[in-house]
């Protein structure tokens, strides 16, 4: 019978102690165990760094971390990292802890800090590109096309992503509203959403309470939801409730490119599916922009 996976960082620490005293073929390999020990020594980094960054720090392949997660009884690395994320959320100030990680991170090798940042960003975008499912992206695009009215909701640090998404979507189709602006009244905005509309909700760990509540209310009212969030999210939806585009990369004080890439992938799918209809809407918007003299060239 398969053993249950650990449920806390404390469980992981006990596991390490057991492995250090264990003998025989079932014992975890030294390099794999060393990675787990490093993660336990740096729980803040383990919670926020990507699998490729953690692997590079330990001098191993990313597949080693995937095997580590499976060796512990998880489906892969993500559920293991979620233990560290929960631990940090419960025991450490999230934002100051994350900024401290950036402050204390050392530049390695001959690359400059800017080069390392660029390499890290590219790796994260490629990682997301490899995990996005085309069918899920197409399902999301179909929801955005079919809806009578699309309402896009994100608050705090994620509001910029919602503005990007809603603004570009509105150049392809009519009836798009970006919620959560200055002096917003969320309850009144939610009350206007109908069952043949669509709520696009965005929040990443640590989740914004109002967005989570809004998704719960939408589901209770039978309003479909498109969630742009992380894996195992508090607003994850599936089946009749809607579709989730999951990006398993930390968002705050780290990187936003993978999340914008996922949003852009959905928008590009909408363009391809709408075809000439999208062009008609865009040209009409362009005519009004020109008539108003909005842009200076």
Buried (B, 14 or more C-beta within 10 A) or exposed (E): EEEEBBEEBEEBBEBEEEBEEEEEEEEBEEEBBBBBBBBBEBBBBBBBBBBBBBBBBBEBEBEBBBBBBBBBEBEBBBBBBBBBBBBBBEEBEBEEBBEBBEEEBEEEEEEEEEEBEEEBBEBBBEBBEEBBEEEBBBBBBBBBBEBEBBBBBBBEBBBEBBBBBBEBBBBBBEEBBBBBEEEEEBEEBBEEBEEEBBBBBBBBBBBBEBBBBBBEBBBEEEBBBBBBBBBBBBBBBEEEBBBBBBBBBBBBBBBBBBBBBBBBBBBEBBBEBBEEEBEEBBEEBEEEEEEEEEEEE
